[in-house]
Amino acid sequence: MNTRFERTGPLAELTSYPQWAQDMIADCASTKQRVLDHDIWSMMTELQLDQESVRNFMMGLWPFIERFPSFMALNLLKTRYGRSPGDDMARRWLVRNIRVEQNHAEYWLNWSEGAGVPRSDLLQGVAPHGTDGLVKWCEEISARGTLAAGIVATNYAIEGVTGEWSQMIYESTKYRESFDPAIRASSLRWLHLHAAYDDVHPWEALDIVCTLMGETPSADDVAHLGECIKRSYTSMILLGDRCIRTCRNLWLANEAAA
Protein backbone atom coordinates (compact mmCIF):
# COMPACT_ATOMS: atom_id res chain seq x y z
CA MET A 1 0.00 0.00 0.00
CA ASN A 2 1.28 3.43 -0.87
CA THR A 3 2.25 5.74 1.96
CA ARG A 4 0.16 8.90 1.87
CA PHE A 5 1.90 12.03 0.58
CA GLU A 6 1.08 15.42 2.04
CA ARG A 7 3.27 18.29 0.93
CA THR A 8 4.85 20.36 3.70
CA GLY A 9 7.44 22.38 1.76
CA PRO A 10 6.90 25.29 -0.69
CA LEU A 11 4.65 24.50 -3.64
CA ALA A 12 7.12 25.62 -6.31
CA GLU A 13 10.20 23.78 -5.03
CA LEU A 14 10.89 20.34 -6.46
CA THR A 15 12.40 19.13 -3.19
CA SER A 16 8.94 19.45 -1.61
CA TYR A 17 7.87 16.36 -3.55
CA PRO A 18 8.68 12.64 -3.15
CA GLN A 19 11.98 11.34 -4.48
CA TRP A 20 10.20 9.31 -7.16
CA ALA A 21 8.68 12.52 -8.57
CA GLN A 22 12.02 14.33 -8.50
CA ASP A 23 13.67 11.43 -10.35
CA MET A 24 10.83 11.23 -12.88
CA ILE A 25 11.07 14.95 -13.68
CA ALA A 26 14.84 14.71 -14.02
CA ASP A 27 14.42 11.82 -16.46
CA CYS A 28 12.03 13.92 -18.57
CA ALA A 29 14.16 17.08 -18.50
CA SER A 30 16.06 16.49 -21.75
CA THR A 31 12.82 15.91 -23.68
CA LYS A 32 11.34 19.08 -22.22
CA GLN A 33 14.45 20.99 -23.23
CA ARG A 34 13.96 19.86 -26.82
CA VAL A 35 10.61 21.65 -26.77
CA LEU A 36 12.19 24.84 -25.44
CA ASP A 37 15.11 24.62 -27.91
CA HIS A 38 12.83 24.19 -30.91
CA ASP A 39 13.62 26.53 -33.81
CA ILE A 40 10.05 27.82 -33.97
CA TRP A 41 10.44 30.03 -30.88
CA SER A 42 13.63 31.78 -32.03
CA MET A 43 12.22 32.16 -35.53
CA MET A 44 9.09 33.70 -34.09
CA THR A 45 10.87 36.14 -31.80
CA GLU A 46 13.23 37.18 -34.62
CA LEU A 47 10.26 37.66 -36.99
CA GLN A 48 11.69 35.04 -39.34
CA LEU A 49 8.56 32.92 -39.76
CA ASP A 50 6.84 33.23 -43.10
CA GLN A 51 3.08 33.75 -43.08
CA GLU A 52 2.36 30.14 -43.96
CA SER A 53 4.25 29.00 -40.87
CA VAL A 54 2.48 31.55 -38.67
CA ARG A 55 -0.84 30.28 -40.03
CA ASN A 56 0.21 26.67 -39.42
CA PHE A 57 1.09 27.52 -35.81
CA MET A 58 -2.11 29.40 -35.05
CA MET A 59 -4.33 26.84 -36.73
CA GLY A 60 -2.32 23.81 -35.62
CA LEU A 61 -2.51 24.67 -31.92
CA TRP A 62 -6.08 26.00 -32.05
CA PRO A 63 -7.84 22.62 -31.57
CA PHE A 64 -5.72 22.03 -28.45
CA ILE A 65 -6.42 25.52 -27.07
CA GLU A 66 -10.15 25.26 -27.78
CA ARG A 67 -10.46 21.79 -26.26
CA PHE A 68 -8.19 22.20 -23.27
CA PRO A 69 -11.09 22.72 -20.82
CA SER A 70 -12.67 19.52 -22.15
CA PHE A 71 -9.52 17.55 -21.28
CA MET A 72 -9.85 18.84 -17.73
CA ALA A 73 -13.55 17.90 -17.74
CA LEU A 74 -12.69 14.36 -18.84
CA ASN A 75 -10.30 14.09 -15.90
CA LEU A 76 -12.94 15.54 -13.58
CA LEU A 77 -15.24 12.67 -14.54
CA LYS A 78 -12.73 10.23 -13.04
CA THR A 79 -12.91 11.77 -9.56
CA ARG A 80 -15.18 10.56 -6.77
CA TYR A 81 -15.79 12.86 -3.83
CA GLY A 82 -14.56 11.37 -0.56
CA ARG A 83 -12.73 8.47 -2.18
CA SER A 84 -9.27 9.81 -1.35
CA PRO A 85 -7.52 13.07 -0.46
CA GLY A 86 -6.11 13.13 -4.00
CA ASP A 87 -9.55 12.76 -5.57
CA ASP A 88 -10.95 15.61 -3.46
CA MET A 89 -7.95 17.79 -4.24
CA ALA A 90 -8.21 17.11 -7.98
CA ARG A 91 -11.96 17.69 -8.00
CA ARG A 92 -11.74 21.12 -6.35
CA TRP A 93 -8.84 22.19 -8.54
CA LEU A 94 -10.33 21.03 -11.83
CA VAL A 95 -13.70 22.65 -11.17
CA ARG A 96 -12.03 25.95 -10.32
CA ASN A 97 -9.62 25.96 -13.25
CA ILE A 98 -12.04 24.88 -15.96
CA ARG A 99 -13.71 28.20 -15.26
CA VAL A 100 -10.38 30.03 -15.43
CA GLU A 101 -9.74 28.57 -18.88
CA GLN A 102 -13.03 29.76 -20.35
CA ASN A 103 -11.68 32.95 -21.96
CA HIS A 104 -8.37 31.59 -23.23
CA ALA A 105 -9.79 30.44 -26.56
CA GLU A 106 -10.94 33.99 -27.30
CA TYR A 107 -7.52 35.36 -26.36
CA TRP A 108 -5.88 32.89 -28.77
CA LEU A 109 -8.17 34.08 -31.57
CA ASN A 110 -7.15 37.66 -30.80
CA TRP A 111 -3.47 36.70 -31.02
CA SER A 112 -4.11 34.94 -34.31
CA GLU A 113 -5.86 37.96 -35.80
CA GLY A 114 -3.10 40.29 -34.61
CA ALA A 115 -0.57 37.98 -36.27
CA GLY A 116 -2.45 38.19 -39.56
CA VAL A 117 -4.42 34.93 -39.44
CA PRO A 118 -8.19 35.59 -39.52
CA ARG A 119 -10.27 33.94 -36.83
CA SER A 120 -12.51 32.55 -39.55
CA ASP A 121 -9.56 30.38 -40.68
CA LEU A 122 -9.40 28.83 -37.21
CA LEU A 123 -13.14 28.55 -36.62
CA GLN A 124 -14.09 27.27 -40.05
CA GLY A 125 -10.87 25.86 -41.50
CA VAL A 126 -9.09 22.56 -41.05
CA ALA A 127 -5.87 22.36 -39.04
CA PRO A 128 -2.78 21.69 -41.19
CA HIS A 129 -2.04 18.03 -41.86
CA GLY A 130 0.21 16.50 -39.24
CA THR A 131 -0.54 18.98 -36.44
CA ASP A 132 -3.23 16.93 -34.71
CA GLY A 133 -0.99 14.62 -32.68
CA LEU A 134 -1.01 16.79 -29.54
CA VAL A 135 -4.77 17.18 -29.31
CA LYS A 136 -5.37 13.48 -30.07
CA TRP A 137 -2.90 12.41 -27.38
CA CYS A 138 -4.34 14.73 -24.74
CA GLU A 139 -7.87 13.56 -25.51
CA GLU A 140 -6.79 9.92 -25.37
CA ILE A 141 -4.98 10.14 -22.04
CA SER A 142 -7.66 12.37 -20.49
CA ALA A 143 -10.45 10.03 -21.55
CA ARG A 144 -8.82 6.63 -21.00
CA GLY A 145 -5.83 7.11 -18.73
CA THR A 146 -5.78 7.23 -14.96
CA LEU A 147 -6.57 10.50 -13.22
CA ALA A 148 -2.89 10.97 -12.36
CA ALA A 149 -1.79 10.26 -15.95
CA GLY A 150 -4.34 12.65 -17.43
CA ILE A 151 -3.33 15.49 -15.13
CA VAL A 152 0.42 14.93 -15.46
CA ALA A 153 0.24 14.82 -19.28
CA THR A 154 -1.88 17.95 -19.70
CA ASN A 155 -1.81 20.25 -16.70
CA TYR A 156 1.72 19.47 -15.58
CA ALA A 157 3.63 18.75 -18.80
CA ILE A 158 1.91 20.83 -21.47
CA GLU A 159 0.83 23.73 -19.28
CA GLY A 160 4.27 23.85 -17.71
CA VAL A 161 6.35 23.92 -20.87
CA THR A 162 3.86 26.26 -22.57
CA GLY A 163 4.41 28.77 -19.79
CA GLU A 164 8.13 28.67 -20.54
CA TRP A 165 7.96 29.09 -24.31
CA SER A 166 5.28 31.75 -23.91
CA GLN A 167 7.64 33.67 -21.66
CA MET A 168 10.41 33.52 -24.26
CA ILE A 169 8.14 35.00 -26.91
CA TYR A 170 6.52 37.62 -24.70
CA GLU A 171 9.89 38.87 -23.47
CA SER A 172 10.96 39.60 -27.06
CA THR A 173 10.66 43.35 -27.57
CA LYS A 174 11.03 42.83 -31.32
CA TYR A 175 8.08 40.47 -31.36
CA ARG A 176 5.83 42.61 -29.14
CA GLU A 177 6.55 45.74 -31.14
CA SER A 178 5.69 43.98 -34.39
CA PHE A 179 2.03 44.33 -33.39
CA ASP A 180 0.06 47.49 -34.05
CA PRO A 181 0.04 49.50 -30.80
CA ALA A 182 -3.72 49.91 -31.11
CA ILE A 183 -4.28 46.16 -30.75
CA ARG A 184 -1.04 45.08 -29.08
CA ALA A 185 -2.39 44.55 -25.57
CA SER A 186 -5.43 42.56 -26.69
CA SER A 187 -3.47 40.57 -29.27
CA LEU A 188 -0.84 39.53 -26.74
CA ARG A 189 -3.14 38.84 -23.80
CA TRP A 190 -2.91 35.05 -24.22
CA LEU A 191 0.88 35.24 -24.23
CA HIS A 192 0.93 37.63 -21.29
CA LEU A 193 -1.25 35.35 -19.16
CA HIS A 194 0.72 32.21 -19.99
CA ALA A 195 4.11 33.86 -19.57
CA ALA A 196 3.47 34.82 -15.94
CA TYR A 197 6.53 34.26 -13.78
CA ASP A 198 4.38 33.15 -10.84
CA ASP A 199 2.14 30.68 -12.68
CA VAL A 200 1.47 27.92 -10.18
CA HIS A 201 -0.83 25.68 -12.23
CA PRO A 202 1.85 23.09 -13.20
CA TRP A 203 3.07 22.94 -9.61
CA GLU A 204 -0.47 22.51 -8.34
CA ALA A 205 -0.94 19.72 -10.88
CA LEU A 206 2.24 18.01 -9.66
CA ASP A 207 1.04 18.33 -6.07
CA ILE A 208 -2.23 16.62 -7.02
CA VAL A 209 -0.44 13.82 -8.90
CA CYS A 210 1.86 13.15 -5.95
CA THR A 211 -1.10 13.15 -3.56
CA LEU A 212 -2.89 10.65 -5.79
CA MET A 213 0.17 8.40 -6.10
CA GLY A 214 1.52 8.62 -2.55
CA GLU A 215 5.09 8.37 -1.32
CA THR A 216 5.80 4.86 -2.63
CA PRO A 217 4.02 4.08 -5.91
CA SER A 218 5.14 1.08 -7.94
CA ALA A 219 8.05 1.51 -10.34
CA ASP A 220 5.77 0.60 -13.25
CA ASP A 221 3.26 3.31 -12.33
CA VAL A 222 6.00 5.92 -12.09
CA ALA A 223 7.48 4.82 -15.41
CA HIS A 224 4.05 5.18 -17.02
CA LEU A 225 3.67 8.75 -15.75
CA GLY A 226 7.11 9.57 -17.08
CA GLU A 227 6.22 8.19 -20.49
CA CYS A 228 3.04 10.29 -20.50
CA ILE A 229 5.07 13.43 -19.81
CA LYS A 230 7.57 12.60 -22.55
CA ARG A 231 4.82 11.87 -25.04
CA SER A 232 3.24 15.26 -24.34
CA TYR A 233 6.57 16.98 -24.94
CA THR A 234 7.26 14.93 -28.06
CA SER A 235 3.82 15.73 -29.47
CA MET A 236 4.57 19.43 -29.12
CA ILE A 237 7.96 19.00 -30.79
CA LEU A 238 6.36 17.25 -33.76
CA LEU A 239 3.70 19.94 -34.03
CA GLY A 240 6.41 22.59 -34.11
CA ASP A 241 8.27 20.66 -36.81
CA ARG A 242 5.19 20.55 -38.99
CA CYS A 243 4.37 24.23 -38.51
CA ILE A 244 7.73 25.45 -39.83
CA ARG A 245 8.49 22.74 -42.35
CA THR A 246 8.31 25.05 -45.34
CA CYS A 247 10.62 27.79 -44.06
CA ARG A 248 13.03 25.95 -41.75
CA ASN A 249 15.55 25.00 -44.44
CA LEU A 250 15.66 28.55 -45.77
CA TRP A 251 16.14 29.91 -42.25
CA LEU A 252 18.97 27.47 -41.53
CA ALA A 253 20.65 28.39 -44.81
CA ASN A 254 20.45 32.09 -43.94
CA GLU A 255 21.85 31.42 -40.47
CA ALA A 256 24.76 29.47 -41.96
CA ALA A 257 25.48 32.24 -44.46
CA ALA A 258 25.46 34.84 -41.70
Buried (B, 14 or more C-beta within 10 A) or exposed (E): EEEEBEBEEEEBEEEBBBEBBEEBBEBBEEBBEBBEEBBBBBBBBEEBBBEBBBBBBBBBBBBBBBBBBBBBBBBBEBBEEEEBBBBBBBBEBBEEBBEEBEEBBEBBBBBBBBBEBBBEBBEEEEBBEBBBBBBEBBBBBBBEBBBBBBBBBBBBBBBBBBBBBBBBBBEBEEBBEBBEEEEBEBBBBBBBBBBEEEBEBBBBBBBBBBBBBBBBBEEEBBEBBBBBBBBBBBBBBBBBBBBBBEBBEEBEEEEEEE
